[in-house]
Amino acid sequence: MAALDPKTARMVAGVELNALALTGVFPKEQLAGAEVVEEATAIHDIDGEVLFHRFAVVRGREDVGAVDVAADEVLGDLLLAYGDGQTWNPKALLGEARQRGIEGGMGCDDFDELRFVAYSYPKLAVQFLRTGEEVAMLELFTWVPVPPAGESEHEPLRPGAFERWSLRRELGDEDRKLRSERFNERLGAIRDLREHMHEFGLIPWRIEPERWWEVIVIRLVETREIRYSLRSSHHTSCYELRGQETNVWCVAASTQMLLDFYRYEYTQTRLAEELGLGTHANPNGLPYSRVGDVVTAIEALTSDALDATMVTNPTFATFRNEIRANRPLVSFVPGHSRTVAGYTQNLIPVLSRNNFQGLLVYDPWPPNAGVITRWENFATQVYQYAYTARVGKV
């Protein structure tokens, strides 16, 4: 069963966003005066359990962003990610899914329930159900049918680029235990804050950071984003998002983003050719047996001017140290590839003994659009590989 109900999740979302706003990682005008909406969207695991809740964040009628809060302790913390500027309209998305499914002749004309599913976390789909049984599952935004379970075998946490899999099922017992402890520690701390919220007249789902400073004390704040140079005072952020051009070309798009930063301009078609990802008409993902090809491609396409390195099981320090040196990274999570172009970390003793460690993620999914997540909680994701690139020739 879900560990966190929607009402509590909304409170959590507000507290966490107020805490982030207090750290200064968002411009004051960006979140101040906004509110986490009451209606939660349940995002299910493929086994049917609620994995997390997604809330729109609005200011009046203006969409400000979207925030994800864990429902299941397997995710390892409460705040999963906040995406500023993201629009989340679940009713419109379900309406489009229904229309696409029926018009596409995908067997979606006989159903009694629709729900959102993290078919390959964090990628989403819409599942069509009839009397509790799946009729079809369409990937969100592309509306391509997600292959049924069991059509391919994979090692735990090593799914294909377009394959359904369950974090709840595949995470190891030791990791599950550690994640549960962290989740429940932070949840207990936020519940303990409720008396103080009442004392100061705070409404947790309203973003009013200037009123929270007596309740939440920040002990440590460090934030950095990729810029044109290390002279942060002279240059603003300098990194661009690229949406993947097919639903399995996340590696091509991620490599493109990294190379763009170093002023190497390659199309995704050319990168797909270099990485063996097929064509637009017949694309394929990068299998785990060839993860080293990313290093080979980066070096080959820059005539060895960039020295690329693959890091297995990267830590937060891996990302932090590269960003401090003003170098973006490609990051692999199970079944998906993104890039990382910034980090933040803070310590809020009243909430946790652990630092909040967030990454600024430039995600090429959904196709032809992509999304910037500011910030993704490092504790809630499985980071399998990171690819660094530094100038080796001048």
N, C-alpha and C positions, 0 to 999 in steps of 0.2 A: 504493500500500500504506500501511497505518497506520504512522505514525512512532513510535508509543509502544505497547509491549506491555502487557498487563494487570498483570504483575508490577512493572514499572517505574512504571506509573501509580499503583499502590497506594503505592509508596514516595513518589512525588511528592505524593500526597494527604496523607499523614501529615506530611511536612515542611512543606507549605504550611499545614496546619491548626495545627501547632505554632507556626509563625511568626505566624499571625493571633492565636492565643491569647496569645502573648507580648506583642502590641501592646496587649492589654486591651480589644479590641473585643467580646469575649465575656466574660461573668462567669466567673470561674475555675471555678466548680462546673459550668458548662454543658458544657465539653468535657473537663476533666481526668478522666483515667481511662477515657476512651472509646477505641475502636479502629476503624480502617477495616477492614471485613471483607475476607476474601481473595477472595471471588467478585465478579468485575467483570461488570457488564451492558454489553454492547457496544451502543452506539446508532449505527446506520448512517445514512449519507447516502442520499438516494434513488437514487444511482448504485451503491449496494451497498457502498462502502468504509466502514470504521469511522470515524466522525467523532469520537466521544468515549466515554469509559468512565464509568459511574455506579456509585458504591459506597455502600452503606449504612454509616452510622456508628452503632455500638452501644456500650452500656455493660452488659456482661452480656447479659441478655435484653431490655434496654430500648432502643428505637429513639431515637437522639439526633438524627440528621439524615441528609442525603444530600449527597454531594460529587461534582461532575463534573470530570473531568480530560481535557484534549484528547488525542486520539490522532493527529489530523492537524494539521500545522503551519499549515494555512490559518486556524485559529482564533486564532493570534496570541500565545498564551501557554499556560501549562500549566493552572493553576487557572482553571476557567471560572466556577464558582459554588459556594457552599455554602448550603444551606437548613437552618437549625436547626429542629428539631421536625418535619421532613418524614419520612414513612414511605415506604420504598421496598421493595416486595415483588414482584419481577419474576415469580416463579412464580405468585403469585395473579393478577397482572394478565394474564399470558398465558393462564391458565386461564379467566378471565372473557372474554377476547377470543375464545377458541375457542368457548365456550358461546354468546356473543352472536352470533357469526358464523354458527354452524350453525343456531341457533334462528331467526335472522332471515331465513333463506333468501337469504343474500347470496352464494351460490356458494362458501362457505368450508368445505364438507364434504369436499373432496378436496384435501388439501395434505400436504406432508411436512416443512415447516419454518415456524417462526414467528420473527420478529425485530422488535426495536424500531427505528423509523426516525424521524429528525428530519425530518418531511415539510415543516415550515416552522419552522426553528430559531428559538426553542427549543421549539416545540410538537411533541409526539410522536404517533406512531401505531404500530399493530401491523400488520405486513405478513405476509400468507399467501402462501407460495411452494410451487410444485410443480415439481420438477426444475429449480429455479433461476429459474422464471418466476413473476411475480406473479399470484396468483389474486384477491386483494382486499387493500385496505388500510383499516383502521378507525381512526378517530381515538381516541386513548387517552381513556378516561373517558366520552366521549359515545357511542362506538361507532357513529358516523355514517360511512358510506363516504367516503373521501377521493377527490375527483374524479380521474380518470386524467390523466396528463401530456398536454399538448398540446391540451387542450380550450379553453384561452384563451392569448392571447399577452400578455406583459408586458415592460416594459423591465427591464434588469438590476437586481436588488435592489428591485424594485417589484411584488411579487406581490399578488394579491387576499387578502382576509381568510381565505379557506378554499381555498387553492391550494397544491399541492406545488411546491417550488422547492429549488434546491441552492446553498448558499453556495460549495461547491467549484467549481461551474460559473460562477457569476455574479460572483464577486469579480474586480476588475481586476488586471492584472499587477503594477502598482506597489504596490498594497495587499498583494498576495500576497507580494511580495518582503520588504516591511517586516515583515509578520507572521511570515514564516519566520525572519528574523533574530532577532526578539525571542524566539520560541519556542525556538530552538536555543541562544541565549545562556543562558536560564534553565535549560534542561535540562542543559546542560554544567555550570553552577554547582552544581546539585543532585547531579549525579553526582560532582563533585569533593568533595562533602561526605561521601561514603560512608566515607572513611578516618576522618574525625573522629567519625562516628556509631559506628564500631566502637571507636575509642579510648575513648569515653565510655560504651560499653555501651548505646547508644541503639537502640531498635527503632523504625524510622521510622514505622510505621503505628499506633503507640500514641501517644495524646495525653497527653504529660507535660511541659507547657511549663516547669515549674520546673526540669527537668533540661536544657533546651536553651539556657539563657541564655549559657553559655560558647561555644556553637557558633554561635548566631544573635544578632547584635547589632543592635538596632533604632536607627536614627539619627533617625527622624522619625515621629511619630505624630500624626494629627489626625483626629478623628471627631466627627460631629454628626448627630443625628436631629431630625426635626420634633417640636416640643413645643407645648404650649399657648401659650407665650409665649417671648420671647427670654431670660427669666430662668431659665436652665437649672437653677440650684440650687433653684428653688422648684417646678418642675413636671416631671413625668415625660413620657415620649413620649405624643403625642396624634395618632394617625392610625389609620384603620381600613381593613381589607381588604374589598373587595366582589367577589364572583365574578360573572362575566358570565352573564346569564340565558339566552343562546343562544350557540352556538359561534362567532358572528360579531359579537357585541355588545361586543367589547373596548373600543371607543372610548366607548360609552355608559357602561360600568362605570368606565373610567378617569376620565371627566368627572365621574361621580357621586362618586368618591372625593375628587377635588379640591374639588368644591362642598361635600361633607359637612364638610370641614375648616373651611370658612368659614361653616358652619351654614346652608347652603342645602340643604334636603332635597327631592330630586326622585327619583322612581322611574325605573328604566331605561326603562320604557315611555314615559314623558314625554320623557326625553332622546332616545330613539330617534326619537320624533316630531319633535323639534326638529332633529335631525341628519339626518333622512331615511333612517333605518335600517330601515324597514319595521315589521312587527308581530311578536309572539311566534310567530304561526302562519306568517308568511312574512318572516323576517328577512333582512337583507342587511348587508354591511359598508360602510365608508366608502371610496369610490374615491379614488385619489391626486389626481384632478382637483379634489377638494373638501376637501383637507386644511385649507384656511383656514376651513372651516365651524366648526371647534372654537372658534376665537377668537370668531366671531359668536355661537355658542350660549352660551358662558360669559358674554359681556357682556349678551346679551339676557335671559338667565335671572336675572341679578342687577341688572337695570335699570341697567346700566353702573356699578354700585358696584365691580365688579372690572374692572380694566384688563388685558386678556389680550394676549399677544404670542406669535407663532409664531417660533421660532428654527430656521433651516435648518442642518443638520450641526452640532449642538451639540457643544461641547468638554466635557471634564470640568469645566473652570472654570465653564461655564454652570450645571451642576448644583450645584457646590460653592457658588457665590456666592448662588444662590437659597436653598439650604438654610441657609446662614449667616444669611440674612435671615428664616429661618423660614417659607419659602414652598415648598410641594410643587410638583412639576411633572408634567405628562403627558408621556410619552415615546413616540415612534413608532420601532419597529425594523421591518425588512421584513415586511410582512404582519401586524403585531401592534401593540397599544398597551398600555402599562402606566403606572404612576406611580412616581415616585422620591421617597422621603421621608427620605433620609439618605445620607451618604458617609463613606468612610474612606480615608486614604492613609498609606503608610509607605514608608520607604527602608531596605532591608536590603542593604548593600553586598556581602555574601558571596553573595547570590543574584542580584543584577542591578544594573546601573547605572541602571535605571529605577525610578521609584516604582511600588508596587502601588497602584492606584486602584480602589476598589470602590464600588458603589452599592447602597443598600438599596432593593430593588425590590418593590413591591406589584403582583403580576401577577394579573389577573382570570381567567386560564386556569389550571386547567381550569374549565369552566362550573360555576356554582352552588357553587363552593368557592374557587378562587383559591389562591395560594401566596405566601408572603413569602420572598424570597431575600436572605440576609444572609451573604455579599456577592456581587454579580455583578462580575466583573472587567471594567472598562471597556474594556480593550484587546481583548477577545474578541468584542465585539458591534458591530453597525453601527447607530449612532444617527442617524436621518434627520431627525427633527423633535423639538423640545421646545416645550412650551406653558407659559408662565409666567402667573401671575395675581397682581396686587397690588391692594390696596385703593386705589381711586381717588376714592371718595366716602365721606364720613363724616357 
